[in-house]
Amino acid sequence: MARLKLGILISGRGSNMQALIAACREGRVDAEVRLVLSNRVDAGGLAHAKTAGIATCIVSHRDFADRAGFDAALDQALRRAGVDFVCLAGFMRLLTPGFIESWRDRMINIHPSLLPAFPGLDTHRRALEAGVKLAGCTVHFVRFETDSGPIVAQAAVPVLADDDEASLAVRVLAAEHRLYPLALRLIAEGRVQVAGERALAKAPTPPQSALLNPPD
Ligand code: GAR
């Protein structure tokens, strides 16, 4: 399989972006980060990407009258950089169906819940309100509905009795930093097949144990 040429889209601090950059640099994922693109001038992750010597680009949604114009500019920036695979890493803009379709099965996202539970914003607050005992994160191919699409990989973490949104977010984020590089590695190695709305990932060793909360 040809080496992936990645474009990473961010809107904020970019900690998942950092995890992906590190995994590529350290040879854990056979892919090259060609471009980090942000829709926000003040995205903290831009500085890290620049320090890592990666090309960065800002396409501000405020400069466009509509979503289609913004997405056309995103698409142009990605293609100009030679990107052939897109990772959304805390990119908080809704994308148009046209853009999603043109990157179909070549664009993945990470979301801090066990999808299809709790898509969208305020994920951790809603998980706590629902009283779930396991939370987690999901890497999925991008389809039209927010935070939907064939699931590549998930990580589960326990929800603890005294958790608040912040403490749960920290635990889930640590899992995100492990999961996103793993999912990308499986894709880069050609181990993930998308069939309709399901993705099948062939991992080297299947997991054996259940995560129980409360534990037995
Ligand atoms: C991450 O928790 C990511 O899962 C979430 O935004 C955060 C970005 O953090 N994404 C979504 O909620 C997408 N719906 P980061 O900028 O430090 O990677």
Boltz pocket constraint, residues with backbone or C-beta under 6 A from the ligand:
constraints:
  - pocket:
      binder: B
      contacts: [[A, 10], [A, 11], [A, 12], [A, 13], [A, 14], [A, 15], [A, 16], [A, 17], [A, 89], [A, 90], [A, 91], [A, 110], [A, 111], [A, 112], [A, 120], [A, 147], [A, 173], [A, 176]]
      max_distance: 6.0
